[in-house]
């Protein structure tokens, strides 16, 4: 609603836009809010308000592309994706559109992300993903990252400005302009529900000859990523979709990928994050199901992962002052040692200590920033603050769960090594169908 109001109040930005599509999903609708009626009146014919089933961010963003393609006979349109939870500076619309219109060939133009809680901070100048090892968010060489845009560079004493032209691997869809020509050649986004839909799309477009530019001087404010906790049900989509993206756009070296997943699983188990371990196992299992898992756009997977995680008490958030069974004056903060220099040695030592039931600390509290596996694994029970500082979670060592999840995890990762190449082929051949207009028509129930 605030973003619509910002656009309605800025005549020059509004003149740049032929149409504004709002894809409203779920049960908490924007039209139910005070002020919607007024802004709808202000925007007039430009506003197209659409209600649709909840297909996650992927379904919301894609609806804009879908509508533009359906409503215009023209070959060209700049479609600007915008997150619903950003603070919008309407000038962005003018800058991104102008840049796109000056490009000799169609390119994806991304807006930058500024940290909402640190408004002078740029999240990253341009980023890419290491696909085979499932690592998004890598700053491109020479890119500013978590930079104070009002400050100066400590070495050169020059203002923190990005003057180099950098080649982004992808741009997040907090704001991102996709010319319709790109869609004609590349297809629609993958029905991923959410997470990695943006990265996958840029890598697919790149394979069709369309690069992605992250444009300095155009940006939106979005909640700082370091305030998001890793151990959430989203992690299922993050992990599953990253593996699919790796299958589509990386060499998909399965030995390397298996090592990455095993390293993650061991750390989650050591850190007594059993729900997170189960989340990882489910993500790999569902990847191995093949492209049929994307058939309903993720609706069932979302319900299923929440059911699974519900069985693990350490996934539940409590108020810091109201932890069941533990009085807050009973727990002291125990700080973490620095990262171990010999990772493998410490990892094995922690595993042995845990299986023998030896804990250096019976109970303690750990801040979010220090909740590393080498630290939390020293506790019998540890109260860990969430990254968003909204509450805490209680992790307790459980031998039976550790063994069960380790067994299941190793089994599914072995399956991935054996079956991964064949499953990759299935995803590759399913892309045209999954990213077709017909598939999205079906998903939207049209
Ligand atoms: Mn967002």
Boltz pocket constraint, residues with backbone or C-beta under 6 A from the ligand:
constraints:
  - pocket:
      binder: B
      contacts: [[A, 83], [A, 84], [A, 85], [A, 86], [A, 174], [A, 222]]
      max_distance: 6.0
